[in-house]
């Protein structure tokens, strides 16, 4: 039967999975230490989670 899939399938026959996103939750003073990796071209960070009450404090990080 062509509609039967025998499990486990070999890795070569599995569909490619998308990688997980890496989001960093920024603490009150973390914006200073997170600007350095961004300046050097860090590509592993997908985005940042910033508390609304710290939005103005992290304006430089949000601008990147």
Buried (B, 14 or more C-beta within 10 A) or exposed (E): EEEEEEEEEEEEEEEEEEEEEEEBEBEEEBBEEBBEEBEEEEEEEEEBEBEEEBEEBBEEBEEE
